[in-house]
Amino acid sequence: MIEIDGKTRLLGLMGYPIEHTYSPQMHNYISKIYNQNYAYSAFCVKPENLADAFFGLSALGFAGVNVTAPHKTAVMQYIDHIDETARLYGSVNTVKFENGKTYGYNTDADGFYLSLLNAGIEIIGKDVLILGAGGAARPVCVKFALLGAKSITLMNRTQKNADELAAFVEKNCGYKIHTKRVHDRYDVVINTTSVGMAPNTDACPLSDFSFVDENTAAADMIYNPAETLFLKKMKRNGVTTFTNGLGMLIYQGLVAYEIFTGIKIDYKIYDDIKREVFGL
């Protein structure tokens, strides 16, 4: 249990709704393990109250705050300095308060990539299919383009959104993304949509699995349920390497904690967090 005193630095998470989050348990567990005097809590902030909440945390001397839906883009207008990569991603999920200034970062894409590597899924030199073209897809497309994926294909229900995201990545990263299927098979298939998330667990973002085989890897950003219908169907079609969104949640939190505190985390703590925080 964290012992809070007059020297405790405060951290938090702003979102709406927020009741489902595990971020306080995770960050407070890290603080306990590393003997850091930080306390982390969650704050339910409606969109119309975002500015007041953000500047209020700064005025109260918070060390930093994570930002989740629906505030990741809106919060950018209040931040003094935004990391260039976060600007490319188009959103901020981590803000550090320091010396009267605010600094914005996005740890989602790094966290997701680390979760893929942890599951044995490589992106560099691979043909990647990404489902969805919304706010979660943009950081992934930019990250994978900068990493050097062999190819990226973007499939989205609304073609216009896919075309716009592809144009953005080509303009800013010099990387051409396909918005129609171009390969007979893909090395990696990733769901960045919310289709299949609880309570709508009978939904799947994909109906055609003809381009996957036993050498295809699958990843879903959703972690509730732990195995979405998308992942179940990928397994039925021969996929043996896969991961859900829990790894992304943990790794992005580890990267954010490093930004908040300035300490280096041994990422081997990942397994301890899965067991102690998520009971897995």
C-alpha positions as a Markdown table, in Angstrom:
| # | Residue | x | y | z |
|---|---|---|---|---|
| 1 | Met | 0.0 | 0.0 | 0.0 |
| 2 | Ile | 1.3 | 3.5 | -0.9 |
| 3 | Glu | 2.0 | 5.7 | 2.0 |
| 4 | Ile | 0.9 | 9.2 | 1.0 |
| 5 | Asp | 2.6 | 12.2 | 2.7 |
| 6 | Gly | 3.4 | 15.8 | 2.1 |
| 7 | Lys | 6.0 | 15.0 | -0.4 |
| 8 | Thr | 3.9 | 12.7 | -2.5 |
| 9 | Arg | 3.8 | 13.7 | -6.2 |
| 10 | Leu | 0.4 | 13.3 | -7.9 |
| 11 | Leu | -0.4 | 11.6 | -11.2 |
| 12 | Gly | -3.7 | 10.8 | -12.8 |
| 13 | Leu | -5.9 | 9.9 | -15.8 |
| 14 | Met | -8.5 | 12.0 | -17.4 |
| 15 | Gly | -11.3 | 10.5 | -19.5 |
| 16 | Tyr | -15.0 | 10.1 | -19.9 |
| 17 | Pro | -16.2 | 7.5 | -19.0 |
| 18 | Ile | -13.4 | 6.3 | -16.7 |
| 19 | Glu | -14.8 | 3.7 | -14.4 |
| 20 | His | -13.3 | 0.7 | -16.4 |
| 21 | Thr | -9.7 | 1.8 | -16.1 |
| 22 | Tyr | -6.9 | -0.2 | -14.6 |
| 23 | Ser | -4.4 | 2.6 | -14.8 |
| 24 | Pro | -4.4 | 3.6 | -11.1 |
| 25 | Gln | -3.7 | 0.0 | -10.0 |
| 26 | Met | -0.9 | -0.4 | -12.6 |
| 27 | His | 0.9 | 2.9 | -11.9 |
| 28 | Asn | 0.6 | 2.6 | -8.2 |
| 29 | Tyr | 2.0 | -0.9 | -8.4 |
| 30 | Ile | 5.0 | 0.3 | -10.3 |
| 31 | Ser | 5.5 | 3.1 | -7.7 |
| 32 | Lys | 5.4 | 0.5 | -5.0 |
| 33 | Ile | 7.9 | -1.8 | -6.7 |
| 34 | Tyr | 10.3 | 1.0 | -7.5 |
| 35 | Asn | 9.8 | 2.7 | -4.1 |
| 36 | Gln | 8.7 | 6.0 | -5.8 |
| 37 | Asn | 6.6 | 8.5 | -3.8 |
| 38 | Tyr | 3.9 | 9.0 | -6.4 |
| 39 | Ala | 0.1 | 8.4 | -6.2 |
| 40 | Tyr | -2.1 | 7.9 | -9.2 |
| 41 | Ser | -5.9 | 8.3 | -9.5 |
| 42 | Ala | -8.5 | 8.5 | -12.2 |
| 43 | Phe | -10.7 | 11.6 | -12.9 |
| 44 | Cys | -14.0 | 11.5 | -14.8 |
| 45 | Val | -13.9 | 14.6 | -16.9 |
| 46 | Lys | -16.7 | 15.5 | -19.3 |
| 47 | Pro | -15.6 | 17.2 | -22.6 |
| 48 | Glu | -17.0 | 20.6 | -21.6 |
| 49 | Asn | -14.9 | 20.5 | -18.4 |
| 50 | Leu | -11.6 | 19.5 | -20.0 |
| 51 | Ala | -9.9 | 22.9 | -19.9 |
| 52 | Asp | -10.8 | 23.6 | -16.3 |
| 53 | Ala | -9.7 | 20.1 | -15.2 |
| 54 | Phe | -6.4 | 20.3 | -17.1 |
| 55 | Phe | -5.4 | 23.7 | -15.8 |
| 56 | Gly | -6.6 | 22.7 | -12.4 |
| 57 | Leu | -4.3 | 19.7 | -12.2 |
| 58 | Ser | -1.4 | 22.0 | -13.3 |
| 59 | Ala | -2.3 | 24.5 | -10.6 |
| 60 | Leu | -2.4 | 21.8 | -8.0 |
| 61 | Gly | 1.1 | 20.8 | -8.8 |
| 62 | Phe | 0.5 | 17.4 | -10.4 |
| 63 | Ala | 3.6 | 15.8 | -11.9 |
| 64 | Gly | 1.7 | 14.5 | -14.9 |
| 65 | Val | -1.6 | 13.2 | -16.3 |
| 66 | Asn | -2.6 | 10.5 | -18.8 |
| 67 | Val | -5.3 | 11.4 | -21.2 |
| 68 | Thr | -7.8 | 8.9 | -22.7 |
| 69 | Ala | -10.9 | 9.0 | -24.8 |
| 70 | Pro | -12.5 | 11.4 | -25.8 |
| 71 | His | -9.8 | 13.9 | -24.9 |
| 72 | Lys | -6.6 | 12.8 | -26.7 |
| 73 | Thr | -6.9 | 15.3 | -29.5 |
| 74 | Ala | -8.8 | 18.1 | -27.7 |
| 75 | Val | -6.2 | 18.4 | -25.0 |
| 76 | Met | -3.5 | 19.3 | -27.4 |
| 77 | Gln | -4.7 | 22.9 | -27.6 |
| 78 | Tyr | -3.8 | 23.5 | -24.0 |
| 79 | Ile | -0.3 | 22.0 | -24.0 |
| 80 | Asp | 2.8 | 24.3 | -24.3 |
| 81 | His | 5.2 | 21.8 | -26.0 |
| 82 | Ile | 4.1 | 18.8 | -28.0 |
| 83 | Asp | 6.5 | 16.1 | -29.0 |
| 84 | Glu | 6.9 | 16.0 | -32.8 |
| 85 | Thr | 5.9 | 12.3 | -33.0 |
| 86 | Ala | 2.8 | 13.0 | -31.0 |
| 87 | Arg | 1.9 | 15.7 | -33.5 |
| 88 | Leu | 2.3 | 13.2 | -36.3 |
| 89 | Tyr | 0.1 | 10.8 | -34.4 |
| 90 | Gly | -2.5 | 13.5 | -34.0 |
| 91 | Ser | -3.1 | 12.9 | -30.3 |
| 92 | Val | -1.6 | 13.1 | -26.8 |
| 93 | Asn | -2.1 | 10.5 | -24.1 |
| 94 | Thr | 0.7 | 11.6 | -21.7 |
| 95 | Val | 1.3 | 15.1 | -20.3 |
| 96 | Lys | 4.1 | 16.1 | -18.0 |
| 97 | Phe | 3.9 | 19.2 | -15.8 |
| 98 | Glu | 7.3 | 20.7 | -15.2 |
| 99 | Asn | 8.6 | 24.1 | -14.2 |
| 100 | Gly | 5.3 | 25.8 | -15.0 |
| 101 | Lys | 5.1 | 24.3 | -18.5 |
| 102 | Thr | 3.2 | 21.4 | -20.0 |
| 103 | Tyr | 4.8 | 18.8 | -22.3 |
| 104 | Gly | 2.7 | 16.4 | -24.4 |
| 105 | Tyr | 3.6 | 12.9 | -25.6 |
| 106 | Asn | 1.9 | 9.9 | -27.1 |
| 107 | Thr | 3.0 | 6.5 | -25.8 |
| 108 | Asp | 0.3 | 4.4 | -27.5 |
| 109 | Ala | 2.1 | 3.4 | -30.6 |
| 110 | Asp | 5.3 | 2.6 | -28.7 |
| 111 | Gly | 3.3 | 0.6 | -26.3 |
| 112 | Phe | 1.5 | -1.3 | -29.0 |
| 113 | Tyr | 4.8 | -2.1 | -30.9 |
| 114 | Leu | 6.4 | -3.3 | -27.7 |
| 115 | Ser | 3.4 | -5.6 | -27.1 |
| 116 | Leu | 3.7 | -7.0 | -30.6 |
| 117 | Leu | 7.4 | -7.7 | -30.1 |
| 118 | Asn | 6.6 | -9.4 | -26.7 |
| 119 | Ala | 4.2 | -11.7 | -28.5 |
| 120 | Gly | 6.8 | -12.5 | -31.2 |
| 121 | Ile | 5.2 | -10.3 | -33.9 |
| 122 | Glu | 7.6 | -8.3 | -36.0 |
| 123 | Ile | 6.6 | -5.4 | -38.3 |
| 124 | Ile | 9.8 | -4.4 | -40.0 |
| 125 | Gly | 9.9 | -5.9 | -43.5 |
| 126 | Lys | 6.4 | -7.4 | -43.2 |
| 127 | Asp | 3.2 | -7.0 | -45.2 |
| 128 | Val | 0.7 | -5.5 | -42.7 |
| 129 | Leu | -3.1 | -5.2 | -42.9 |
| 130 | Ile | -4.7 | -2.7 | -40.6 |
| 131 | Leu | -8.4 | -2.7 | -40.0 |
| 132 | Gly | -9.9 | 0.8 | -39.2 |
| 133 | Ala | -8.8 | 4.3 | -40.0 |
| 134 | Gly | -9.8 | 6.2 | -36.9 |
| 135 | Gly | -7.9 | 7.7 | -34.0 |
| 136 | Ala | -6.3 | 4.5 | -33.0 |
| 137 | Ala | -5.1 | 3.6 | -36.5 |
| 138 | Arg | -3.3 | 6.9 | -37.2 |
| 139 | Pro | -0.4 | 6.4 | -34.6 |
| 140 | Val | -0.1 | 2.8 | -35.7 |
| 141 | Cys | 0.2 | 3.7 | -39.4 |
| 142 | Val | 2.7 | 6.4 | -38.7 |
| 143 | Lys | 4.8 | 4.2 | -36.4 |
| 144 | Phe | 4.9 | 1.2 | -38.8 |
| 145 | Ala | 5.7 | 3.5 | -41.7 |
| 146 | Leu | 8.6 | 5.0 | -39.8 |
| 147 | Leu | 9.8 | 1.6 | -38.7 |
| 148 | Gly | 9.9 | 0.2 | -42.2 |
| 149 | Ala | 7.0 | -2.2 | -42.7 |
| 150 | Lys | 7.4 | -3.8 | -46.2 |
| 151 | Ser | 3.8 | -2.7 | -47.0 |
| 152 | Ile | 0.8 | -1.3 | -45.2 |
| 153 | Thr | -2.8 | -1.9 | -46.4 |
| 154 | Leu | -5.6 | 0.0 | -44.7 |
| 155 | Met | -9.1 | -1.3 | -44.8 |
| 156 | Asn | -12.0 | 0.8 | -43.4 |
| 157 | Arg | -15.7 | 0.8 | -43.7 |
| 158 | Thr | -15.6 | 4.4 | -44.9 |
| 159 | Gln | -13.2 | 4.6 | -47.9 |
| 160 | Lys | -12.9 | 8.3 | -47.6 |
| 161 | Asn | -11.4 | 8.0 | -44.1 |
| 162 | Ala | -8.9 | 5.4 | -45.2 |
| 163 | Asp | -7.8 | 7.6 | -48.2 |
| 164 | Glu | -7.4 | 10.6 | -46.0 |
| 165 | Leu | -5.2 | 8.7 | -43.5 |
| 166 | Ala | -3.1 | 7.2 | -46.3 |
| 167 | Ala | -2.6 | 10.7 | -47.8 |
| 168 | Phe | -1.5 | 12.1 | -44.4 |
| 169 | Val | 1.1 | 9.4 | -43.9 |
| 170 | Glu | 2.4 | 9.8 | -47.4 |
| 171 | Lys | 2.7 | 13.5 | -47.0 |
| 172 | Asn | 4.3 | 13.4 | -43.6 |
| 173 | Cys | 6.3 | 10.2 | -43.7 |
| 174 | Gly | 7.0 | 9.7 | -47.4 |
| 175 | Tyr | 5.4 | 6.3 | -47.2 |
| 176 | Lys | 2.6 | 5.1 | -49.5 |
| 177 | Ile | -0.2 | 3.1 | -47.8 |
| 178 | His | -2.6 | 1.0 | -49.9 |
| 179 | Thr | -6.3 | 1.5 | -49.2 |
| 180 | Lys | -7.4 | -1.6 | -51.1 |
| 181 | Arg | -6.3 | -5.2 | -50.7 |
| 182 | Val | -3.1 | -5.7 | -52.8 |
| 183 | His | -1.7 | -9.1 | -51.5 |
| 184 | Asp | -2.9 | -12.7 | -51.6 |
| 185 | Arg | -1.8 | -13.0 | -48.0 |
| 186 | Tyr | -0.6 | -10.8 | -45.1 |
| 187 | Asp | 2.1 | -11.4 | -42.5 |
| 188 | Val | 0.3 | -9.4 | -39.8 |
| 189 | Val | -3.4 | -8.4 | -39.5 |
| 190 | Ile | -4.3 | -5.8 | -36.8 |
| 191 | Asn | -7.7 | -4.6 | -35.6 |
| 192 | Thr | -7.7 | -1.0 | -34.4 |
| 193 | Thr | -11.5 | -0.7 | -34.4 |
| 194 | Ser | -13.8 | -1.1 | -31.4 |
| 195 | Val | -15.8 | -3.8 | -33.2 |
| 196 | Gly | -16.0 | -6.8 | -30.9 |
| 197 | Met | -15.5 | -4.9 | -27.7 |
| 198 | Ala | -17.7 | -5.8 | -24.7 |
| 199 | Pro | -20.6 | -5.9 | -24.5 |
| 200 | Asn | -20.9 | -6.3 | -28.3 |
| 201 | Thr | -18.7 | -9.5 | -28.3 |
| 202 | Asp | -20.6 | -11.1 | -31.2 |
| 203 | Ala | -19.3 | -8.6 | -33.7 |
| 204 | Cys | -16.2 | -9.0 | -36.0 |
| 205 | Pro | -14.5 | -6.4 | -38.2 |
| 206 | Leu | -13.6 | -8.9 | -40.8 |
| 207 | Ser | -15.6 | -11.4 | -42.8 |
| 208 | Asp | -13.0 | -12.6 | -45.3 |
| 209 | Phe | -10.0 | -14.6 | -43.9 |
| 210 | Ser | -8.7 | -16.0 | -47.2 |
| 211 | Phe | -5.5 | -14.0 | -46.9 |
| 212 | Val | -4.3 | -15.5 | -43.6 |
| 213 | Asp | -2.5 | -18.8 | -42.9 |
| 214 | Glu | -0.4 | -20.4 | -40.2 |
| 215 | Asn | 2.4 | -17.9 | -40.8 |
| 216 | Thr | 0.1 | -14.9 | -40.3 |
| 217 | Ala | 0.1 | -13.1 | -36.9 |
| 218 | Ala | -3.0 | -11.3 | -35.5 |
| 219 | Ala | -3.3 | -8.5 | -33.0 |
| 220 | Asp | -6.4 | -6.8 | -31.6 |
| 221 | Met | -6.3 | -3.6 | -29.7 |
| 222 | Ile | -9.3 | -4.7 | -27.6 |
| 223 | Tyr | -8.6 | -6.4 | -24.3 |
| 224 | Asn | -12.1 | -6.9 | -23.1 |
| 225 | Pro | -13.0 | -9.6 | -23.9 |
| 226 | Ala | -9.5 | -11.2 | -23.7 |
| 227 | Glu | -10.3 | -13.1 | -26.9 |
| 228 | Thr | -12.4 | -11.3 | -29.4 |
| 229 | Leu | -14.4 | -12.9 | -32.1 |
| 230 | Phe | -11.8 | -11.5 | -34.5 |
| 231 | Leu | -9.0 | -13.4 | -32.7 |
| 232 | Lys | -11.2 | -16.6 | -32.5 |
| 233 | Lys | -11.8 | -16.5 | -36.2 |
| 234 | Met | -8.2 | -15.9 | -37.0 |
| 235 | Lys | -7.2 | -19.0 | -34.9 |
| 236 | Arg | -9.9 | -21.0 | -36.8 |
| 237 | Asn | -8.2 | -20.0 | -40.0 |
| 238 | Gly | -4.8 | -21.3 | -38.9 |
| 239 | Val | -3.2 | -18.3 | -37.1 |
| 240 | Thr | -1.1 | -19.4 | -34.2 |
| 241 | Thr | 0.6 | -16.1 | -33.2 |
| 242 | Phe | -1.7 | -13.5 | -31.8 |
| 243 | Thr | -2.2 | -10.9 | -29.0 |
| 244 | Asn | -4.9 | -8.7 | -27.6 |
| 245 | Gly | -4.8 | -5.1 | -26.4 |
| 246 | Leu | -3.7 | -5.8 | -22.8 |
| 247 | Gly | 0.0 | -5.7 | -23.8 |
| 248 | Met | -0.5 | -2.3 | -25.4 |
| 249 | Leu | -2.2 | -1.0 | -22.2 |
| 250 | Ile | 0.6 | -2.2 | -20.0 |
| 251 | Tyr | 3.5 | -1.1 | -22.2 |
| 252 | Gln | 2.1 | 2.3 | -22.9 |
| 253 | Gly | 1.7 | 2.8 | -19.2 |
| 254 | Leu | 5.4 | 1.8 | -18.6 |
| 255 | Val | 6.6 | 4.3 | -21.2 |
| 256 | Ala | 4.4 | 7.0 | -19.7 |
| 257 | Tyr | 5.6 | 6.3 | -16.2 |
| 258 | Glu | 9.2 | 6.8 | -17.4 |
| 259 | Ile | 8.2 | 10.2 | -18.8 |
| 260 | Phe | 6.5 | 11.2 | -15.6 |
| 261 | Thr | 9.2 | 10.2 | -13.2 |
| 262 | Gly | 12.4 | 10.2 | -15.3 |
| 263 | Ile | 13.4 | 6.7 | -14.0 |
| 264 | Lys | 14.1 | 3.7 | -16.3 |
| 265 | Ile | 11.8 | 0.8 | -15.9 |
| 266 | Asp | 12.9 | -2.8 | -16.4 |
| 267 | Tyr | 10.2 | -4.0 | -18.8 |
| 268 | Lys | 10.4 | -7.5 | -17.3 |
| 269 | Ile | 8.0 | -6.1 | -14.8 |
| 270 | Tyr | 5.4 | -6.7 | -17.5 |
| 271 | Asp | 4.7 | -10.3 | -16.3 |
| 272 | Asp | 4.4 | -9.1 | -12.7 |
| 273 | Ile | 1.8 | -6.5 | -13.7 |
| 274 | Lys | -0.2 | -9.0 | -15.6 |
| 275 | Arg | -0.3 | -11.3 | -12.6 |
| 276 | Glu | -0.6 | -8.7 | -9.7 |
| 277 | Val | -2.8 | -6.1 | -11.4 |
| 278 | Phe | -4.9 | -8.1 | -13.9 |
| 279 | Gly | -4.8 | -11.5 | -12.2 |
| 280 | Leu | -3.5 | -13.2 | -15.4 |
